[in-house]
């Protein structure tokens, strides 16, 4: 089992920054990639970025204003969000994708609010 705990969400003004953290514990050796998803009301979760233990990052859109990073010594990933806009608001979920056929793990989510 893997447990994921997010922190760092909150409120920011347009143009501001927030940094999210996600700490993994438990069977962390099972984890292949970790990442961040965003969900807004009535919508499905969408991938923001993910990263492997070597630091190889994937952004489904343009890298733009967000940067994902990993600290293997702390079993932690980060999401630095800059130049925030209201459309960035939502619940951000940490995700861990294990090797093989084991189901993915999710954190409890952290709320991000951006005011104009």
C-alpha positions in Angstrom: 0.0 0.0 0.0 1.0 3.6 -0.7 -0.3 6.6 1.2 -0.2 10.1 -0.4 -0.6 13.3 1.6 -0.9 16.6 -0.2 -0.3 20.1 1.3 0.2 23.6 0.1 -3.1 24.4 -1.4 -4.9 27.6 -0.5 -5.9 30.9 -2.0 -3.9 33.2 -4.3 -4.6 36.2 -6.4 -4.3 36.3 -10.1 -0.6 36.4 -11.0 0.4 34.8 -7.7 2.1 31.5 -6.9 1.5 28.4 -4.9 3.6 25.3 -4.3 1.9 22.0 -3.7 3.7 19.1 -2.0 2.8 15.4 -1.9 4.5 13.0 0.4 4.4 9.3 -0.3 4.7 6.7 2.4 4.4 2.9 2.7 5.5 0.8 -0.3 7.1 3.6 -2.2 9.4 1.3 -4.1 6.3 0.2 -6.0 5.8 3.6 -7.5 6.8 4.2 -11.1 5.5 7.7 -11.6 3.8 10.4 -9.5 1.9 13.3 -10.6 -0.8 15.9 -10.1 -4.4 16.0 -11.4 -6.8 18.8 -11.2 -10.6 18.5 -10.9 -13.2 21.2 -11.1 -16.9 20.9 -10.3 -18.7 18.6 -12.7 -15.6 17.7 -14.6 -13.3 14.7 -14.7 -9.8 14.8 -13.2 -7.3 16.0 -15.8 -3.5 15.4 -15.7 -1.5 18.5 -15.0 2.0 16.8 -14.9 3.7 13.7 -13.8 7.3 12.7 -13.1 9.4 9.6 -12.6 12.2 9.1 -10.0 14.8 10.2 -12.5 13.1 13.5 -12.9 11.7 13.0 -16.3 8.6 15.1 -16.4 5.6 15.0 -18.6 3.2 17.9 -19.2 0.2 17.0 -21.4 -0.1 20.7 -22.4 2.6 23.2 -22.8 5.0 23.3 -19.8 4.1 26.9 -19.3 3.6 28.2 -15.8 3.7 25.0 -13.8 6.8 22.9 -12.9 6.8 19.5 -11.3 9.8 18.2 -9.4 10.8 15.3 -7.2 12.8 14.8 -4.1 13.5 11.0 -3.8 15.1 11.3 -0.4 11.9 12.7 0.9 9.6 10.6 -1.2 8.0 13.9 -2.2 6.9 15.6 -5.4 6.1 19.3 -5.8 4.1 21.4 -8.2 5.2 25.0 -8.5 2.4 27.0 -9.9 3.2 30.5 -11.1 1.3 33.3 -12.7 -2.0 31.8 -11.5 -5.2 32.6 -13.2 -8.8 31.8 -12.0 -8.9 28.9 -14.5 -6.2 27.1 -12.5 -8.6 26.7 -9.5 -9.8 23.3 -8.5 -9.0 20.4 -6.3 -5.5 19.1 -7.0 -4.9 15.4 -6.4 -1.6 13.6 -6.0 -1.4 10.4 -8.0 1.0 7.5 -7.8 1.2 5.0 -10.6 2.7 1.7 -9.5 4.7 -0.7 -11.6 2.8 -3.6 -13.2 -1.0 -4.0 -12.8 -1.4 -2.7 -9.3 -4.1 0.0 -9.2 -3.1 3.6 -8.9 -3.1 5.5 -5.6 -4.7 8.9 -4.9 -4.3 11.5 -2.2 -7.2 13.2 -0.6 -6.8 16.4 -2.6 -6.0 20.0 -1.8 -8.1 23.0 -2.8 -6.6 25.8 -4.9 -8.6 29.0 -5.2 -7.5 31.9 -7.4 -9.2 35.2 -7.2 -9.3 37.8 -9.9 
